[in-house]
């Protein structure tokens, strides 16, 4: 038994590809990567490209790099699948004594606090206090309890992390501290 193109044996590919459209599932395009190639390839920057597959009311998402790195993620397609390629929508807000006070999109999949500061143009050399770089974040109660050494917090918690950029330890900590979607970075004066 082999599948041939026909009624219902198609998928739609849209978003950040060169040639969006509806494509038949044929032997050479049975897998996700082959179908993306059939649609002309990814036009979104690869570092921030995400692929969603909608199937039977469920949606799965994968980073383009993970698709390349993990052949098991190159799933077989089914009739009616909807493939959407889009640029990462995550962002953080930068405020205070930085060169750029604005909402800043992620330019890589994982962004450290050091990379986030660089993306904003860095600390303002005239006004910034490098001992007062804060990251404000909503954390789950589990994380907040662990960070604060408590066990009585319930529900989402607002947490402020402080990074001191005047010491080597502080810079290493900032390099290891990952920024998340909707974080706020505030640099004191």
Secondary structure, DSSP 8 states (H G I E B T S, - for coil): ----S-TT-EEEEEESBSS-EEEE--GGG-BHHHHHHHTT-B-S-GGGEEEEEEETTEEEEEEHHHHHH-GGGS-B--TT-EEEEEE---EEEEEESBS--EEEE-SSSSEEHHHHHHHTT-B-TTT--TT-EEEEEEE-HHHHHHHHT-S---S-EEEEEEE-TTSHHHHHHHHH-EE-TT-EEEE--
